[in-house]
Amino acid sequence: MTLEKRVEELEMSLLHTRQAINEINCAIDELSLSVRQQLVVDDMAAQKQTAVQLEDSGCKVHLPAGGVIVINRF
């Protein structure tokens, strides 16, 4: 295999990797939006026990029983 052919294959592989990363980021964005929409808490006690941090890069939910759910966009 010539060096030129190998470079072409590596460029194509890089393109496919970037496309896959784009698709993953889109899926994360959709999931993050869905989670944000579902984080409407009606119960005041639950609101006091649950801390929700919404950020541009994602969201973080501190659960009342301990633990954290983090959704980040990278």
C-alpha positions as CSV (number, residue, x, y, z in Angstrom):
1,M,0.0,0.0,0.0
2,T,1.4,3.4,-1.0
3,L,1.8,6.2,1.5
4,E,-0.7,8.3,-0.4
5,K,-3.3,5.5,-0.2
6,R,-2.7,5.0,3.5
7,V,-3.1,8.8,4.1
8,E,-6.4,8.8,2.2
9,E,-7.7,5.8,4.3
10,L,-6.7,7.6,7.5
11,E,-8.4,10.8,6.4
12,M,-11.6,8.8,5.6
13,S,-11.4,7.1,9.0
14,L,-11.0,10.5,10.7
15,L,-14.0,11.8,8.8
16,H,-16.1,8.8,9.9
17,T,-15.0,9.3,13.5
18,R,-15.9,13.0,13.5
19,Q,-19.3,12.1,12.0
20,A,-19.9,9.5,14.8
21,I,-18.9,12.0,17.4
22,N,-21.3,14.5,15.9
23,E,-24.1,12.0,16.1
24,I,-23.3,11.1,19.7
25,N,-23.3,14.8,20.7
26,C,-26.7,15.3,19.0
27,A,-28.1,12.3,20.9
28,I,-26.7,13.7,24.1
29,D,-28.3,17.1,23.4
30,E,-31.6,15.4,22.8
31,L,-31.3,13.3,25.9
32,S,-30.3,16.4,28.0
33,L,-33.3,18.3,26.6
34,S,-35.6,15.4,27.5
35,V,-34.2,15.2,31.0
36,R,-34.5,18.9,31.5
37,Q,-38.2,18.7,30.5
38,Q,-38.8,15.8,32.9
39,L,-37.2,17.5,35.8
40,V,-40.3,19.4,36.7
41,V,-40.9,18.6,40.4
42,D,-44.3,19.3,41.7
43,D,-43.8,18.2,45.3
44,M,-42.2,21.0,47.5
45,A,-40.6,18.5,49.8
46,A,-38.9,16.8,46.8
47,Q,-37.8,20.2,45.6
48,K,-36.0,20.8,48.9
49,Q,-34.4,17.4,48.9
50,T,-33.3,17.4,45.2
51,A,-30.8,19.9,43.9
52,V,-30.8,20.4,40.1
53,Q,-28.0,22.3,38.4
54,L,-28.6,23.1,34.7
55,E,-25.6,24.3,32.8
56,D,-24.8,24.9,29.1
57,S,-22.7,21.8,29.0
58,G,-25.4,19.5,30.6
59,C,-27.2,19.0,33.9
60,K,-26.5,17.5,37.3
61,V,-29.1,16.2,39.6
62,H,-28.2,15.5,43.3
63,L,-30.6,12.8,44.5
64,P,-32.1,12.9,48.0
65,A,-30.9,9.4,48.9
66,G,-27.4,10.3,47.8
67,G,-25.8,10.0,44.5
68,V,-25.7,12.2,41.4
69,I,-27.0,11.9,37.8
70,V,-24.7,13.9,35.4
71,I,-25.4,14.4,31.7
72,N,-22.5,16.3,30.0
73,R,-22.1,17.3,26.4
74,F,-18.5,16.9,25.2
